[in-house]
Amino acid sequence: MIKLLIVDDSALMRRQLNTLFSAEGDFEIRLARNGREALDENLNFQPDVITLDINMPEMDGLTALSLLMAQRAAPVVMVSSLTDKGALATFEALNLGAVDYVAKPGGTISLSIKEISDLLIGKVRAAARARLKNARPASLAHRLREERTRAAARPLPRSFAGGDGLVLIGVSTGGPRTLEDILPLLPAEFPWPIIVAQHMPASFTRPFAERLDAMCALRVVEAAKPMPVEPGVVYIGKGGADVALSRRAGRLTLLAKPEDGRFLWHPSVELLGRTALEHVEPAQLIGVMLTGMGNDGAEAFTEIRRRGGRTIAESEESSVVFGMPAELIARKGASMVLPSDKIAVQLSAWAGRERSEPCL
């Protein structure tokens, strides 16, 4: 049995979530009306996983989350609104140690629970098995700022002119926090474009790109319209859509397209990888598979390696959910397996032809 604590100030929401998870047959459930009750149940019930609303009276979700993590750390899935404010609060929650989040469709999950029931159940099950990342202490935040400053100032030789090389990153559960651990450590002179397919709602990707842009030496933008691909820019694929590569007037161009029904997850890592192979020499591609559920992108990234490109799978030790990287490794599609804190250095080495670790 999975011990689940549902925390929400809405009686309707608690009732609907209780009904939803009770029907699964393998959840033992307790309910809490606010953050204070959640703290009591966290000690008394000792849940395996918690769903936690962000907007609650008396004690908001972020305050409750920080206290829960200090009291007795358990995997937490945040319940967030589809607004800029909700997105920013969600990213803060992930920094505080939350594993994942579920966005309320139309701003009110209580009226649309059926729209997200499968997604919610899947995320809660994955979170119950997830590896927790601790909240960043102030000392670590200071060290990261220093490392970012050094990275921004460090010159990196260009190995290919005009952004001929390309980095593709696929990521899902645990991705925002992991990307914040990797991208800010790349130097300002990193010579290749980077395209990120992060499974995320449409209203979240622009605030996330803006958040990363403030952290990184590289420029970070949301790919919400056709854009020529330029060296040293990080493109975050727009949520609720797919991101694909094409050639326009001879220039490599990034497209935001309606979700392709052939793929389960969006933005689709698989579609991004396949279109990259159509328009970029495989030897000029680096694919990075980070934490997440499922197998999105595993086939395309394996093909990149088979045809002479290079790939990195995040190691189990640092993955929040070792699903997508494990699928790439199982297909023998990973040139290297690295923890998240080693990936930026390896990307700089490959893009700059500096000394790097040997491939597998």
C-alpha positions, 0 to 999 in steps of 0.5 A: 500500500502507498500511504498518501496524504492529501492536503487541500483547504477545499472540502470538494477537492479533498473529497474528489481526490480521496475518491480518485485514489481510493478507486485505485485500490492500493492507496491508504489515504489521510486528509488535511485541511491546511498546512498545520494539519499536514505537519501533524499528519506527516509525523503521525501518519508518515506518508510515502507521498503528499499532494499539497495545494499552493494556495491555502489560508492560515499556512500557504503551501510553500511555507508548509512545504519548507516545514515538512521538509525540515520536519520529515522529508517525504516526496511532495507533488504540488497542486498549482494554478495555470498562471504566471504567479502559480508557475513561479510559486511552483518553481520555488516549491521545486527548489524547496524539495518538491518532486513534481507538480500538477497544474489545475486545468482552467484554474480549478481542478475541482471542476475538471478532475477527470481531465488530469486524473491519469496524469495525477495518479501517474505523477503521485505513483512516480513521486512515491518512488522518487529520489528526493533532492534537498532544498538548497541551503544558503551556502550552496546558493552562494557557491552556485552564484560564484560558479556561474560568475566564473563560468560566464567569464571563462572563454571557450574555444569554438569548435564549429563555426556558426552553431553547426553543432547542436545540444538536445536535452530531454527531461520530465519529472524533476526537470526544472530543478535539474536544469537549474543545476546544469544550464547556469554552469555553462559559460557565456561563450558556449558555442552551440545552441541548446534546445530543451524539451521539458514536459511542462504546461503551456503557461509555465514555459515562458516564466521558466525560460525567464527564470533560467535567463536570469540565472544563466550566462547564456541567453534563454528564451521560450520557443513559442514561434519559428526561430532561427537557431543561433549559437549560445542560445538556450531554447525552451520548447513551449509547453502544450506544443511540440518543438521540431527542427526544419530548414528555412532559406538554408537556416536551421529553424526551430518550430513550435507545432501543435501536439503530435498525436503519435507521441504521448508526452509534450513537448516530445523529445522523440520528435525533437530528436528525429527532426534533428537527425533530418537536418543536422549531421549526427556527428554534430549532435549531442543528446542529453537525457535527464530525469523523468518518467517513461521513455520519451526520446530513447529511440531517437537519442539511441539513433543519434549515437548509432549514427555517430553522435554523442549522448549523455544519460543522467545517472540513477544517483542524481535522477529524481525519477530514473525512467527516461535515462534508464530507457536510453541506457537499456537501448545502449544509446548512452555514450556516457552516464553522468550525475547532473553536476558533471554534465555541464563540464562534459558539454563544454568539453565536447563543444570546445574540444577540450579534455573530456571523459572517455565515452562508454 
